[in-house]
Amino acid sequence: MTAHRIELDVQAADIDAYGHVNNAVYLTWLDRAAWSHSAALGVPLAACIEMRRGMAALRTEIDYERAAFAGERVIVSTWIVACDGRLRCTRRFELRRMGDGSMLARAQTDYVCLNLDTGRATRMPPRFVAAYGAACANAG
């Protein structure tokens, strides 16, 4: 598996009343990693806007294993595990604490290609198929 990785610093605003990173923040981190990976694959946000196509989350499942705290650094890894070449892709994630390598969370998101003008599902443009299909093939 070839994973794409980003590193994030836990900010004070990420911390909830219990003193650890709020669960909603993890979704933001997954989104950042997915956009970073897409850009690295040749599908940056600007290209999506220009083509009027984008991959939108249909479903996200997160298993939280350990808490993250203020001042820590987190590594978010992502890779594509399925791409049907038509409408859908599935991406997995792992979030680890940089200091000790502890697994913080595992996640999976299912995406569908959208027409940004209508908000309806539509076939992936060839650029998406090439980028995400190749990434999926390399994940095996």
C-alpha positions, 0 to 999 in steps of 0.5 A: 500500500502506498499511503499519502501522509500529512502532518498536523499540529493539534491546535487549542481550538481543536480541544473540547471540554474533556481536554482532548481533540473533539471528534468533529475535528477528525472529520476536518483532518480527514478532509485535509488529507483527502484534498492533499492526496487528490492534489498530489494525484493531479486533481487539485481543487482548482481543477475540480472547480474548472471541470465543475466536478468533485468527489463528495463524501457519501458516508464516513465511518470512524473508529476512535482508539486513543485521544489526541491532546493540545500540542501533539503532532498527528500523522494522517495517512490515506489511500484509495481502496476502491474506484469503480471508474464511473461514480464511486471511490472509497478511501481509508485513513489512519491517524497516528500520534507522531510522538509514540506512533499510537493509533488514534483513529481509523476511518473510511469514506465512500465518495461519489462524483458530483456535478457541481452545478446540479449537485447530482451524481455524475460519471467521473471525468477521465482525469478522475478515473486516471488519477483515482484508478491508478492510486487504487491499483497502487494500493493493492 
